[in-house]
Amino acid sequence: MIHRFTLLAAALVALTWVAALPPANAAERLPYDAAALAAAQKAGKSILVHVSAPWCATCKAQKPILDKLAADPAFKDMVMFELDFDTGGEALKALNTRVQSTLIAYKGEKESGRTVGDTSSGGIEALLKSTL
C-alpha cells in the first residue's frame, strides 16, 4: 500500500513539473541581461524587450497578450526579455527607455520597432512580426 502511494505521489510530482514547462514551440522568456541580449543580437535572433513594472496597469494588460503570442509557433524562435522598470537603472539608459510598458523589438542587432503603452493584440503582434 505504501509502495503504491509513493509511486502515485512521484507520478503526480513529475506530471506537475512537466506541465509547468513551457511548450517546446514557445518563445524563450528570460529576465533581462545585457550580455544575453547582446548574444541574441549577435546570433541574429528575433528579440523583444518588455520594460515593465509590477504596479503598472498597462504592463499587466500587455502580459496576457505577450503570453499568448509567446506560445504562437510563429514566434517559437523569438527571445523575450523582461526588464523591470524599477530596478533597470543603466539598462534603461542603454535602451533609451524612459517609461514602463515599453516594448522594443529587434531583428538581430537592428531595432525593428518600439511602442509605448500599446495594449492592442494586433499592434503588439505587428511589432513582433517586424522581427521575423
MOKABEL-V872912 format. One record per run of one state. SS is the DSSP state (H for helix, E for strand, - for the rest). FROM is the first residue (numbers start at 0). TO is the last residue. Records with the same first field share a line. If there is no record, write none. Layout:
BEGIN
SS->FROM-TO ; FROM-TO
END
This chain:
BEGIN
-->0-0 ; 20-26 ; 31-32 ; 42-44 ; 52-55 ; 71-71 ; 75-77 ; 84-88 ; 94-100 ; 107-108 ; 116-119 ; 129-131
H->1-19 ; 33-41 ; 56-70 ; 72-74 ; 89-93 ; 120-128
E->27-30 ; 45-51 ; 78-83 ; 101-106 ; 109-115
END
